[in-house]
Every structure is written in C-alpha cells, then in structure tokens.
Amino acid sequence: MLPTFLPSLVSLTLDNSLISSLRDLGTQFTNLQTISLSNLKLTELDGISSLSNLRDLRLSNNLLSDLTPLAMHETLQVLDLSKNKISSFQALTMLSTCQLLYSLDLRKNFIEKHTPNYRVVVRHHVPQVKKLDGRQTSSDGNLEGGVGGGERGRYC
C-alpha cells in the first residue's frame, strides 16, 4: 500500500484515476497536506476526516453536493469545488467551521449560476474566505478594485 512506502508524503494528485471514494485511500496518509481528486465522479466525501492535516483540497469536476464531512476541518485553507453539484447555501454553512479557509472556488456550480448577489451571500455564509472563485474579495463580498460581485456568472 502506498502509505507504507511513502509515509512522509505531503502532496498527492489522483486526478482522472479510478478512486471511487476517499475511503479507498485508507487512514494512513497522516502527513498529507495537499490532495487533488479532480475528475473522479465522486458523490460523497466520507473518509475525508482521516486526512486531518489537509491544507489544500482540489475536488473540481466531481458530483459533490453535501459538504458536511468537511465541517471542522481545522487545517483546510484552499478548497476547489468548481464544477460540482452544489446547490444550497446550507451546504456552504459547513465550511464556516473551517476557520483557516481563505480560498474557495465554486465556479460552475448551480449555486453560483442561480443566486442573486452570489458573492455577497457566500461571504455571509463563509465569512473567513478572502478569495472566491479565483478573485480577492472585500469585506462586503465584492471584488476588490471596485467591480461588483452581484453580477451572476460574469466571473466564469
């Protein structure tokens, strides 16, 4: 098994692989800080709690809608959830418990395309985020530099 041969592994990219669940990774990647699991058709995040030192989590282009397993992930700083199935702000509320989270990407999710004042609403639910969809935010949720954030879909 991979953790046996690489016990100090801190970064792992498994994009486009055959991983069907995070549980397939096991519980021994205790030093892992960065993982990319894009294009896997993941539908759930059960097993993510065993990756307790994650700082950077890339999950783009999957089928995720429930973010509950990410609650209280104390070290998470960067989270890419672009091109998933996130449609409710209730799902985002779980991310407010990730106090170090400063960068969040929700591009091309239902929530981004169909929510008036999307950036302001995300900042309300996840106030610690300073970078949303690849762009810095100000305290009112707008893009810094004077460009408004309420114009849906403009920043894709």
C-alpha positions in Angstrom: 0.0 0.0 0.0 1.2 3.5 -0.9 1.4 4.9 2.7 3.7 2.1 3.7 6.3 3.1 1.0 5.8 6.8 1.3 5.0 7.6 5.0 6.0 11.2 4.8 4.0 12.0 1.6 2.6 15.6 1.8 1.2 16.0 -1.7 -0.8 13.7 -3.9 -2.5 14.1 -7.2 -5.0 11.4 -8.3 -6.9 13.3 -11.0 -8.7 11.1 -13.5 -7.9 8.0 -11.6 -10.1 5.1 -10.6 -10.6 6.2 -7.0 -14.4 5.9 -6.3 -14.3 7.0 -2.6 -12.0 8.8 -0.2 -12.2 5.7 1.9 -10.2 3.9 -0.8 -7.2 6.0 0.4 -7.3 4.4 3.8 -6.4 6.2 7.1 -2.6 6.3 6.9 -1.9 9.5 5.0 -1.5 11.4 8.2 1.1 13.9 6.8 -0.8 14.7 3.6 -1.3 18.4 3.2 -2.3 18.7 -0.5 -4.5 16.4 -2.5 -6.1 16.7 -5.9 -9.0 14.4 -6.7 -10.5 16.0 -9.8 -12.5 14.3 -12.5 -13.3 11.2 -10.4 -17.1 11.4 -10.3 -17.0 11.4 -6.5 -20.5 11.8 -5.0 -19.5 12.0 -1.3 -16.7 12.9 1.0 -16.9 10.2 3.6 -13.4 9.4 4.8 -12.0 12.9 4.5 -11.7 13.2 8.3 -8.8 10.8 8.2 -6.8 13.4 6.2 -6.6 15.7 9.2 -3.6 17.8 8.1 -5.1 18.8 4.7 -4.4 22.4 3.8 -5.2 22.3 0.0 -8.1 20.1 -1.3 -8.9 20.1 -5.0 -12.2 18.4 -5.9 -13.2 20.0 -9.2 -15.3 18.3 -11.8 -17.0 15.7 -9.5 -20.6 15.2 -8.4 -20.5 16.5 -4.9 -23.4 18.3 -3.2 -23.0 17.5 0.5 -20.1 19.2 2.3 -20.9 18.0 5.8 -17.8 15.8 6.1 -15.7 19.0 5.7 -17.0 20.5 8.9 -14.4 21.3 11.5 -11.5 20.5 9.1 -9.2 22.8 11.1 -6.2 23.0 8.8 -8.1 23.5 5.5 -7.0 26.7 3.7 -7.7 26.2 0.0 -10.8 24.4 -1.4 -11.6 23.9 -5.0 -15.2 22.7 -5.5 -15.7 24.0 -9.1 -17.8 22.0 -11.5 -19.8 20.0 -8.9 -23.5 19.8 -7.9 -23.5 22.3 -5.0 -26.9 24.0 -5.0 -27.7 25.1 -1.4 -26.2 27.6 1.0 -26.9 25.1 3.8 -24.0 23.0 2.3 -21.8 26.1 2.5 -22.6 26.7 6.1 -20.5 23.6 7.0 -17.4 25.5 5.6 -17.8 28.3 8.2 -16.4 25.8 10.7 -13.1 25.6 8.7 -11.6 28.7 10.3 -8.4 28.8 8.2 -10.2 28.5 4.9 -9.3 31.6 2.8 -9.7 30.4 -0.8 -12.9 28.8 -2.1 -13.8 28.0 -5.7 -17.4 27.3 -6.5 -17.4 28.2 -10.2 -19.8 26.3 -12.4 -22.0 25.0 -9.6 -25.7 25.6 -9.6 -25.3 27.9 -6.6 -23.0 30.2 -8.5 -25.1 30.5 -11.6 -28.6 30.9 -10.0 -28.1 33.0 -6.9 -28.6 36.8 -6.9 -25.7 38.6 -5.2 -23.8 35.3 -5.1 -20.5 36.7 -3.9 -22.2 38.6 -1.0 -24.2 35.6 0.0 -21.2 33.3 0.0 -19.2 35.8 2.1 -22.2 35.9 4.6 -22.1 32.1 5.0 -18.3 31.6 4.9 -17.0 35.0 6.2 -13.4 33.9 6.5 -12.9 33.4 2.8 -10.7 36.1 1.2 -10.5 34.7 -2.3 -13.7 33.5 -4.0 -13.6 31.8 -7.5 -10.0 33.0 -8.0 -10.6 36.6 -7.1 -9.9 38.6 -4.0 -13.0 39.8 -2.1 -13.5 42.9 0.0 -15.4 42.8 3.3 -18.7 43.5 1.5 -18.3 40.5 -0.8 -17.5 42.4 -3.9 -14.3 42.0 -5.9 -11.6 44.3 -4.9 -10.9 47.1 -7.4 -14.5 48.3 -7.4 -16.1 45.6 -9.6 -19.4 44.4 -8.2 -19.9 40.8 -7.2 -23.7 40.7 -7.6 -23.5 40.1 -11.4 -24.1 36.4 -11.7 -21.9 34.3 -13.9 -19.7 37.2 -15.1 -16.5 35.8 -13.5 -16.5 32.4 -15.0 
